[in-house]
Amino acid sequence: MGPLNSGWRMPSETAPQEKIWMAFPPGGYALGDTPEEAHAARSTWAAVANAVVEFEPVTVVAAEDDAGMARSYLKPEVEIETAPLNDAWMRDVGPTFVMNDDGGLAAVNWIFNGWGRQDWAEWDKDEEIGTAVADWAGVERIDSPLVNEGGGIQVDGEGTVLVTETVQLDPDRNPGLTKAEVEAELARTIGATHTIWLPRGLTRDAQKYGTRGHVDIVAAIPSPGVLLLHAQNNPDHPDYQVSRDLKSFLAGTHDAAGRSWNIIDVPAPETLTDEEGFVDYSYINHLVVNGAVIACSFDDPNDEQARSILAAAYPGRRVISVDARELFARGGGIHCITQQQPRKAQ
């Protein structure tokens, strides 16, 4: 089966953006068991929104009962829309925006099923957010039968997409689907002409509260032919071997244009564990916005080195760091809680 390209393509995350979409952690939600934990979570989600809005518009989706609380955490410039929510990981529950050659904009509405029907997840409200965001954005909706999340894909805007076998081929997401069938759907929806299948993601992400292998804490494509790759350099961490295996694998691949990758290692934080075990702290999980990169920091000795690597990889953009430890403690990072809407051609 050859890929069917509908004319839609997902732009690079460095392409000009209209706005960033986020969600606000809903009240009574399992981000924490105490008021202090809930405040820490809401403060971190808000810190990301408040950093982004200095560079471009931000719309935060909040449960109706939480809208007033959200406003108290967010800068006045941040727009709030209301909808029922289970969760606050907009990259995964929201749509993926795509463009065509005429500069038209559409939103791919993936099926969301709680990261593969995880027993701790609820998604009856979140599965409607893709449609809601497309409607608010006023763009065409492209419904997909693929169970997929935005954190499970990384693109270069030129036809290359990175995915992991443990996500798109997860039997609790897409039972029985073949690589060829997944690739055909990625071609139809986001214009992917060349799919690179990483065998897995990071160790913590494969555990109970993980996504089973999202690519957006492993690798990013800051420009065509260039890969930023998570590098765990401490042999005491299980990702020491994982990151070396992934680098060896990716070194044998190429992008849609046939270029071998210029792989840039981004060293993991020195911090190895938290109270739950080995961490998956990663500087790869950053957000590119107009004129800036919103980067994860961890109060770690490697934070400054990561800032320098990101600044070099995204010339002309300021690197703004936000402490992401409260996000990672809950299963993700800055890229996971945000979704960019590209700017339409004028």
C-alpha positions in Angstrom: 0.0 0.0 0.0 1.5 3.3 -1.1 1.1 6.4 1.1 -1.9 8.6 0.3 -1.0 12.2 0.6 -4.0 14.4 0.9 -2.1 17.7 0.5 -2.0 18.4 4.2 1.3 18.5 6.1 2.3 19.3 9.6 4.8 22.2 9.6 8.0 22.2 11.6 7.5 23.4 15.1 9.8 26.3 14.1 7.3 27.6 11.6 5.5 30.9 12.4 2.7 30.4 15.0 -0.7 31.9 15.6 -0.9 30.8 19.2 -0.3 28.1 21.8 -3.1 26.0 23.2 -2.9 24.6 26.7 -5.3 23.2 29.4 -5.5 24.0 33.1 -5.3 21.1 35.6 -8.9 20.4 36.6 -10.1 20.6 40.1 -10.4 17.4 42.1 -8.0 15.8 39.7 -5.3 13.4 40.5 -2.4 15.7 40.0 -2.0 15.6 43.7 -3.5 14.5 47.0 -3.1 17.7 48.9 -3.9 21.4 48.3 -0.1 22.0 48.3 0.4 19.5 45.5 -2.5 20.9 43.5 -1.1 24.5 43.9 2.4 23.3 42.8 0.9 21.7 39.7 -1.3 24.7 38.8 1.6 27.1 39.4 3.8 25.2 37.0 1.2 24.9 34.2 0.6 28.6 34.6 4.3 29.4 34.6 4.5 27.9 31.1 1.5 29.8 29.8 2.8 33.1 31.4 6.2 32.6 29.8 4.7 31.8 26.3 2.3 34.8 26.3 5.3 37.2 26.3 5.9 36.0 22.7 2.6 35.0 21.2 -1.1 34.5 22.2 -2.0 31.6 24.5 -5.5 30.0 25.0 -5.9 27.8 28.0 -8.9 25.4 28.2 -10.3 25.1 31.7 -13.2 23.3 33.3 -16.0 25.7 33.8 -15.8 25.5 37.6 -12.0 26.1 37.4 -12.1 29.2 35.1 -12.0 31.7 38.0 -9.1 29.8 39.7 -7.2 29.6 36.4 -7.5 33.3 35.9 -5.9 33.9 39.3 -2.8 32.0 38.2 -2.6 33.3 34.6 -1.5 36.6 33.2 -4.4 38.8 32.0 -3.3 38.4 28.4 -3.9 34.6 28.5 -7.3 33.8 27.0 -9.4 31.2 28.7 -12.0 28.9 27.1 -14.1 26.4 29.1 -14.8 22.8 28.4 -15.1 19.6 30.6 -11.6 18.0 31.2 -10.2 14.9 32.7 -6.6 16.0 32.3 -4.3 18.8 31.2 -1.9 17.3 28.6 -3.0 19.4 25.6 -0.3 17.9 23.3 -2.0 14.6 23.6 -5.7 15.3 24.0 -5.8 18.2 21.5 -5.6 18.2 17.8 -2.5 18.4 15.6 -2.6 21.4 13.2 -1.7 20.9 9.6 -1.4 23.2 6.5 -1.8 22.9 2.8 0.2 24.5 -0.1 -2.3 27.4 -0.1 -1.6 28.2 3.5 -5.0 26.8 4.6 -5.2 25.4 8.1 -6.8 22.2 9.5 -6.8 20.2 12.7 -6.2 16.5 12.8 -8.5 14.9 15.4 -6.8 11.7 16.6 -8.6 9.2 18.7 -7.5 9.6 22.3 -8.0 6.6 24.7 -6.0 7.4 27.8 -2.5 6.4 26.4 -3.6 2.9 25.6 -6.5 2.5 28.0 -4.3 2.8 31.1 -6.1 1.6 34.2 -5.5 4.9 36.0 -6.7 7.1 33.2 -10.1 8.6 32.4 -10.7 10.1 29.0 -14.4 10.5 28.4 -14.1 14.3 28.4 -10.6 14.6 27.0 -11.6 12.7 23.9 -13.8 15.6 22.9 -11.1 18.3 23.2 -9.7 17.8 19.7 -13.1 18.7 18.2 -13.5 21.7 20.6 -10.1 23.2 19.8 -10.7 22.8 16.1 -14.1 24.6 16.5 -12.6 27.4 18.5 -9.8 27.8 16.0 -12.4 28.0 13.2 -10.6 25.4 11.0 -11.5 22.3 9.1 -11.3 19.1 11.2 -9.7 16.0 9.8 -10.9 13.0 11.8 -8.5 10.1 12.0 -9.2 6.5 13.0 -5.7 6.3 14.5 -5.2 6.2 18.2 -2.3 8.7 18.5 -1.1 11.6 20.6 0.8 14.7 19.6 3.7 13.6 21.9 4.0 10.5 19.9 5.2 12.3 16.7 8.1 14.6 15.8 8.3 16.1 12.4 10.7 18.2 10.3 8.0 19.9 8.1 9.5 18.3 5.0 7.9 14.8 5.2 9.9 13.1 8.0 8.2 11.9 11.1 9.7 10.1 14.1 7.4 7.6 16.0 8.0 4.7 18.4 6.8 1.1 17.9 5.6 1.0 21.5 3.1 3.8 20.9 1.5 3.6 17.4 1.7 -0.2 17.4 0.5 -0.6 21.0 -2.1 -3.3 21.0 -4.1 -1.2 23.5 -4.1 1.7 21.0 -4.2 0.2 17.5 -4.6 -3.5 17.8 -3.6 -5.4 14.7 -2.5 -2.3 12.8 0.7 -2.7 10.6 3.5 -0.3 10.1 2.3 0.2 6.5 -1.2 1.1 7.7 0.1 3.6 10.3 2.4 5.1 7.7 -0.5 5.5 5.2 -2.6 7.3 7.8 0.3 9.6 8.8 0.8 10.4 5.1 -2.9 11.2 4.8 -3.2 13.4 7.9 0.2 15.1 8.4 1.9 14.6 5.0 4.6 12.2 6.3 6.4 10.6 3.4 9.2 9.0 5.5 8.5 7.4 8.9 11.3 6.5 11.2 10.3 3.8 13.8 12.2 4.1 17.0 12.0 0.8 18.9 11.1 2.4 22.2 11.2 5.4 24.5 12.7 6.1 27.9 12.5 3.7 30.9 10.3 5.8 33.2 7.9 6.5 30.4 7.4 2.7 29.9 6.2 2.4 33.5 2.7 2.7 35.1 2.1 6.4 34.7 4.0 6.8 31.4 2.9 7.0 27.8 4.6 3.7 26.8 7.2 5.6 24.7 6.5 9.1 23.5 9.2 10.3 21.2 9.0 13.9 22.4 11.3 13.3 25.4 13.7 11.3 23.2 14.4 13.3 20.1 13.5 16.7 18.4 14.2 18.1 15.0 15.3 21.8 15.3 16.1 22.1 11.6 16.1 19.8 8.6 18.8 17.1 8.9 19.5 17.8 12.6 18.4 15.7 15.6 18.6 16.7 19.2 18.9 13.5 21.1 18.5 12.7 24.8 21.8 11.4 26.2 21.9 9.7 29.6 25.5 9.6 30.4 25.4 8.0 33.8 25.8 4.2 33.6 23.8 3.9 36.9 20.7 4.9 35.1 18.8 2.4 32.9 18.5 4.9 30.1 22.3 4.9 29.7 22.0 1.9 27.5 18.6 2.9 26.1 20.0 6.3 24.8 23.0 4.6 23.3 20.9 2.1 21.5 18.6 4.8 20.2 21.6 6.8 19.0 23.1 3.8 17.2 19.7 3.1 15.6 19.1 6.7 14.4 22.7 7.0 13.1 21.7 4.4 10.5 18.6 6.3 9.4 18.0 9.3 7.2 15.4 12.0 6.7 12.8 12.3 3.9 15.3 14.1 1.7 17.9 11.3 2.2 20.2 13.2 4.5 22.0 11.3 7.3 21.3 13.0 10.6 23.6 15.4 12.3 23.0 14.1 15.8 23.5 16.5 18.7 23.6 14.9 22.1 21.6 16.8 24.8 22.9 15.4 28.1 20.3 14.4 30.6 20.2 16.2 34.0 22.6 14.8 36.6 19.6 14.0 38.8 19.0 10.3 38.5 16.0 9.5 40.8 13.0 11.0 42.6 10.8 9.4 45.2 9.2 7.1 42.6 12.5 5.8 41.1 14.7 6.6 38.0 13.5 9.9 36.4 13.0 10.6 32.7 13.9 14.3 33.1 14.7 15.5 29.6 15.6 18.8 28.0 14.3 17.5 24.7 10.7 18.2 25.9 10.9 21.9 25.1 8.5 24.2 23.2 9.4 26.4 20.3 7.5 29.6 20.0 7.8 32.8 17.9 11.2 34.2 18.9 11.8 31.9 21.8 12.3 28.3 23.2 10.5 27.5 26.4 12.9 25.0 28.0 12.6 22.6 30.9 14.9 23.2 33.9 15.4 20.9 36.9 17.5 22.9 39.3 20.3 20.8 38.0 24.0 21.4 37.2 23.2 20.5 33.5 20.5 23.1 33.1 22.9 25.8 31.7 24.6 23.4 29.3 21.2 22.4 27.9 20.2 26.1 27.5 23.4 26.7 25.5 22.7 23.7 23.3 19.1 24.8 22.6 20.3 28.4 21.9 22.7 27.1 19.3 20.1 24.8 17.8 17.5 27.5 17.5 19.5 30.6 16.5 17.7 33.9 16.9 15.4 32.6 19.7 15.7 33.4 23.4 15.8 30.4 25.7 13.4 30.8 28.6 13.6 28.1 31.3 10.8 27.0 33.5 11.3 24.5 36.3 9.5 21.4 35.0 10.0 19.0 37.9 6.3 19.2 38.9 5.3 18.3 35.4 7.7 15.3 35.1 6.5 14.1 38.5 3.1 13.8 36.9 4.2 12.2 33.7 5.3 14.8 31.2 7.0 18.1 30.4 6.6 21.5 28.7 6.1 20.1 25.2 3.5 17.7 26.6 1.2 20.4 28.0 1.3 22.7 24.9 0.2 22.5 21.3 1.1 25.0 18.6 -1.3 26.4 16.0 0.6 27.5 12.9 0.0 30.9 11.4 -2.1 30.8 8.2 -0.4 32.3 5.1 -1.5 35.8 4.4 
